[in-house]
Amino acid sequence: MAVIKGSDSQLGSAFGLSNADLIEMYRYVALARAVDERMWILNRAGRIPFVISGQGHEGAQVGIAWAFQRGHDWIAPFYRSIATCLTFGMSPRDIMTAQYATASDPSSGGRQMPGHYGSREHNLVSVSSPVATQLLHAVGIALAAKIRKTGQVAMASMGEGSSNQGDVHEGLNFAAIHKLPFIFVVENNGYAISVPAAMQVSVADVAERAAGYGIPGIVVDGADVLACYAASRNAVARARAGDGPTLIEAKVARLTAHSSDDQQTKYRTPEDLAEGSEHDALPRFRTQLRDAGVLTDAIEARLIAEIAAAVEDATEFAESEPDPDPAMAMRYVYDEVVD
């Protein structure tokens, strides 16, 4: 099992990333945080019913998703995958219409609960409420890609709690045996709702389980965006070369409660919460880029303005969109006879 750390020397050049790439990666991390924060405000104002947050996961999600080929590869995300979905092509409007369950919501046309993102246009498989089922879907896509020789890679992501489901064993075992172009990402934030990792998993790292399938298991600091990119880039290259799947475990922080219906102070100590806030990719990446001379005052000011405008636009757009037509509720549920 390998442990990857990022390097500050000649920032980005070791990974083949330009300064423009680094700025764009930072923009996605900051944009995902801003959209997420707006969702909480709207929930507390009674405008949307439910929030399941990705705060603390953004750096890992952007870094990992950046290595995939947008519009070609496939991703089966999970309910915290706001930054993953944005990086892979969804817009803030797409995320916000899912929160409002509007008729124009690309995830499901208002049929799914908030946080169940997906986009046919961008090869993002719709999230399902039963956790871990998306891994089987992604493995199936990887199998189809291998049979069709398309060169595509599929990825599924989830939390460490979900990784204990039987679907994960079945999917990883199958993917490993058949050397499928598949990557399994575990975003380990230390809690499965209120259950700490020590009571979920008997090993220090979920990535240790990869050895049982004969595949690489990589542990990466989820607050280190470039380390996450490096781990993903290597796994994607390995998958495209026909060498099979990789398990990447990103150690991240959960900066909010499990959801807007959860009170995490009942099971997390103040010390635990404070420690989590210190493991935040957004300020760390900002400092890293500033120290390298990549992120200047002018660039940051421009990004702040652009992101604020995008969040306002997404909110106003979702607020103005119509609700789904109740008469269409059964569409796509049962077979329809067309005259």
Buried (B, 14 or more C-beta within 10 A) or exposed (E): BEEBEBBEEEBBEEBEBEBEBBBBBBBBBBBBBBBBBBBBEBBEEEBBBEBBBBBBBBBBBBBBBBBBEEEEBBBBBBBBBBBBBBBBBBBBBBBBBBBBBBBBBBBBBBBBBBBBBBBEEBBBBBBBEEBBBBBBBBBBBBBBBBEEEEEBBBBBBBBBBBBBBEBBBBBBBBBBEBBBBBBBBBBBBBBBEBEEBEEBBEEEBBBBBBEEBEBBBBBBBBBBBBBBBBBBBBBBEBBBEEBBBBBBBBBBBBBBBBBBEBEBEEBBEEEEBEEBEEBBBBEBBBEBBBEBEBBEEEBBEEBEEEBEEBBEBBBEBBEEBEEBEEEEEEEEEEEEEEE
